[in-house]
Amino acid sequence: MLIPLRLSAQTDEQLMKRAASGSDRAFEELYNRHARRLQGFFARRLGDDADLAADFTHDTFLRLYAARHTYHEGRCFRSWLYTIAYNLWKNHNRRPHPQTLSIEEGGEEQSFELDIDDAILHDALRQVLRSLPEPYAMLFSLHYEEELTIPQIAQITQLPEGTVKSRLHKAMNIIKQQLKQYESD
């Protein structure tokens, strides 16, 4: 006789499969695992408005719950969750006349190190990230804060992987340029 794993020991995908079959306890476990992080994601994207971030988190899980029966086994749960979240955010930010950005194609990911106090760096980085043009800020957040892969981000945003890489590269260049003032000589 097979003994089922405790909910806390199951993967997100196993829990979503159970939720799709009607298990509210499995869905609750998914909520408990991801709601706080998702709310932080929304807070960063919505100008640190905690109430609006909570509303967006709630709406994301409501949509996920409503669509639970459409879950396909083998689908990455986090990609699906962030696709819903991204689409909610994108719909919220639609403008009648979207801004056009000039984006360089190509380029590899890059990282950089600065020799400054961690607290100063944290505050400076937060300000720089707020000043990034939104398409770059969103991709930066999905990759470096939410730790999603380039293919997952491409799927979520419906952009080619090359465009995701290029925009991440451009974002890192902007960040590096704006943080240069904090470098030690």
JORA-V399730 format. One record per residue. PSI is psi in radians with two decimals (none if undefined). NEAR is the number of other C-alpha atoms within 10 Angstrom. D_LAST is the distance of its C-alpha to the last C-alpha in Angstrom with 2 decimals. Layout:
psi->PSI near->NEAR d_last->D_LAST
psi->PSI near->NEAR d_last->D_LAST
This chain:
psi->2.27 near->3 d_last->67.36
psi->2.31 near->4 d_last->63.74
psi->2.15 near->5 d_last->61.92
psi->2.57 near->8 d_last->59.33
psi->2.59 near->10 d_last->55.77
psi->2.65 near->8 d_last->54.70
psi->-0.71 near->17 d_last->52.87
psi->-0.33 near->12 d_last->49.63
psi->-0.09 near->10 d_last->49.81
psi->2.69 near->14 d_last->50.36
psi->2.87 near->13 d_last->47.85
psi->-0.71 near->20 d_last->47.11
psi->-0.69 near->18 d_last->49.28
psi->-0.74 near->17 d_last->52.16
psi->-0.71 near->23 d_last->51.95
psi->-0.65 near->27 d_last->51.95
psi->-0.74 near->23 d_last->54.99
psi->-0.71 near->18 d_last->56.72
psi->-0.69 near->21 d_last->55.75
psi->-0.47 near->21 d_last->57.17
psi->0.02 near->13 d_last->60.38
psi->0.08 near->13 d_last->60.58
psi->1.86 near->13 d_last->58.76
psi->-0.52 near->14 d_last->57.27
psi->-0.67 near->13 d_last->55.94
psi->-0.72 near->23 d_last->53.88
psi->-0.70 near->23 d_last->52.50
psi->-0.68 near->14 d_last->51.69
psi->-0.72 near->17 d_last->49.76
psi->-0.76 near->21 d_last->47.70
psi->-0.83 near->15 d_last->47.07
psi->-0.59 near->11 d_last->46.00
psi->-0.63 near->13 d_last->43.57
psi->-0.27 near->15 d_last->41.90
psi->-0.78 near->16 d_last->42.46
psi->-0.79 near->13 d_last->39.57
psi->-0.71 near->14 d_last->36.98
psi->-0.67 near->23 d_last->38.64
psi->-0.66 near->22 d_last->38.60
psi->-0.71 near->18 d_last->34.83
psi->-0.86 near->22 d_last->34.53
psi->-0.69 near->24 d_last->36.67
psi->-0.75 near->19 d_last->34.93
psi->-0.60 near->20 d_last->31.58
psi->-0.35 near->18 d_last->33.46
psi->0.53 near->18 d_last->35.54
psi->0.62 near->11 d_last->33.07
psi->0.48 near->13 d_last->33.46
psi->1.70 near->12 d_last->37.16
psi->-0.67 near->15 d_last->38.54
psi->-0.77 near->12 d_last->42.16
psi->-0.69 near->15 d_last->41.78
psi->-0.70 near->22 d_last->39.86
psi->-0.71 near->18 d_last->42.76
psi->-0.77 near->12 d_last->45.25
psi->-0.69 near->21 d_last->43.56
psi->-0.81 near->25 d_last->43.45
psi->-0.80 near->16 d_last->47.10
psi->-0.68 near->15 d_last->48.05
psi->-0.80 near->24 d_last->46.31
psi->-0.54 near->22 d_last->48.31
psi->-0.76 near->12 d_last->51.47
psi->-0.68 near->15 d_last->51.14
psi->-0.77 near->19 d_last->50.42
psi->-0.76 near->16 d_last->53.50
psi->-0.53 near->11 d_last->55.63
psi->0.14 near->11 d_last->54.61
psi->-0.53 near->19 d_last->54.83
psi->-0.23 near->15 d_last->58.06
psi->0.03 near->11 d_last->56.35
psi->2.33 near->18 d_last->53.91
psi->2.22 near->13 d_last->54.28
psi->2.37 near->12 d_last->54.02
psi->-0.25 near->9 d_last->51.08
psi->2.43 near->12 d_last->48.90
psi->2.08 near->14 d_last->45.44
psi->-0.83 near->20 d_last->45.74
psi->-0.67 near->15 d_last->42.08
psi->-0.74 near->18 d_last->42.09
psi->-0.81 near->16 d_last->45.28
psi->-0.83 near->17 d_last->44.05
psi->-0.39 near->22 d_last->40.85
psi->-0.77 near->19 d_last->42.91
psi->-0.80 near->18 d_last->45.05
psi->-0.80 near->23 d_last->42.07
psi->-0.76 near->20 d_last->40.37
psi->-0.66 near->14 d_last->43.65
psi->-0.84 near->16 d_last->44.16
psi->-0.80 near->18 d_last->40.73
psi->-0.76 near->13 d_last->41.26
psi->-0.63 near->9 d_last->44.69
psi->-0.60 near->11 d_last->43.32
psi->0.17 near->12 d_last->40.78
psi->2.38 near->9 d_last->43.16
psi->2.64 near->9 d_last->43.15
psi->-0.58 near->6 d_last->45.90
psi->1.52 near->6 d_last->43.49
psi->2.59 near->8 d_last->40.58
psi->2.55 near->8 d_last->37.40
psi->2.34 near->6 d_last->36.86
psi->2.46 near->8 d_last->33.51
psi->2.09 near->5 d_last->32.49
psi->2.28 near->11 d_last->31.22
psi->2.44 near->11 d_last->30.06
psi->2.71 near->13 d_last->32.19
psi->-3.11 near->14 d_last->31.15
psi->2.58 near->14 d_last->27.86
psi->2.79 near->11 d_last->26.94
psi->2.56 near->14 d_last->25.27
psi->2.71 near->11 d_last->21.61
psi->2.90 near->9 d_last->19.22
psi->2.73 near->8 d_last->15.49
psi->2.47 near->7 d_last->13.35
psi->2.48 near->13 d_last->10.58
psi->1.35 near->10 d_last->9.24
psi->2.90 near->12 d_last->10.66
psi->2.37 near->9 d_last->14.00
psi->-0.69 near->10 d_last->16.95
psi->-0.74 near->9 d_last->18.86
psi->-0.76 near->11 d_last->16.26
psi->-0.77 near->16 d_last->15.80
psi->-0.84 near->12 d_last->19.60
psi->-0.75 near->11 d_last->20.23
psi->-0.74 near->16 d_last->17.78
psi->-0.72 near->16 d_last->19.24
psi->-0.75 near->12 d_last->22.70
psi->-0.74 near->14 d_last->22.23
psi->-0.76 near->17 d_last->20.93
psi->-0.63 near->22 d_last->23.87
psi->-0.48 near->15 d_last->26.27
psi->-0.17 near->13 d_last->25.23
psi->2.48 near->15 d_last->25.75
psi->2.45 near->13 d_last->29.05
psi->-0.72 near->14 d_last->31.60
psi->-0.64 near->13 d_last->32.53
psi->-0.74 near->20 d_last->28.97
psi->-0.72 near->20 d_last->28.59
psi->-0.83 near->22 d_last->31.94
psi->-0.71 near->22 d_last->31.15
psi->-0.81 near->22 d_last->27.78
psi->-0.81 near->18 d_last->29.71
psi->-0.68 near->19 d_last->32.52
psi->-0.91 near->17 d_last->30.38
psi->-0.46 near->11 d_last->27.46
psi->-0.74 near->14 d_last->29.14
psi->-0.12 near->16 d_last->32.77
psi->0.67 near->12 d_last->32.07
psi->2.64 near->19 d_last->34.59
psi->2.88 near->13 d_last->34.70
psi->-0.83 near->19 d_last->34.48
psi->-0.65 near->17 d_last->38.31
psi->-0.75 near->20 d_last->38.92
psi->-0.71 near->24 d_last->36.77
psi->-0.71 near->19 d_last->38.59
psi->-0.78 near->16 d_last->41.86
psi->-0.83 near->20 d_last->40.97
psi->-0.15 near->18 d_last->39.71
psi->0.68 near->12 d_last->42.17
psi->2.65 near->12 d_last->39.50
psi->2.60 near->14 d_last->39.36
psi->-0.66 near->16 d_last->36.92
psi->-0.66 near->16 d_last->35.20
psi->-0.71 near->17 d_last->34.62
psi->-0.83 near->24 d_last->33.20
psi->-0.78 near->21 d_last->30.76
psi->-0.79 near->20 d_last->29.85
psi->-0.64 near->23 d_last->29.28
psi->-0.71 near->26 d_last->27.19
psi->-0.79 near->22 d_last->25.03
psi->-0.75 near->21 d_last->24.81
psi->-0.77 near->21 d_last->23.99
psi->-0.66 near->18 d_last->21.10
psi->-0.72 near->16 d_last->19.76
psi->-0.81 near->17 d_last->20.22
psi->-0.82 near->19 d_last->18.54
psi->-0.78 near->18 d_last->15.49
psi->-0.77 near->11 d_last->15.32
psi->-0.40 near->16 d_last->15.88
psi->-0.08 near->16 d_last->13.35
psi->-0.58 near->10 d_last->10.40
psi->-0.34 near->8 d_last->10.01
psi->-0.06 near->14 d_last->9.37
psi->2.54 near->11 d_last->6.42
psi->2.58 near->8 d_last->3.77
psi->none near->4 d_last->0.00
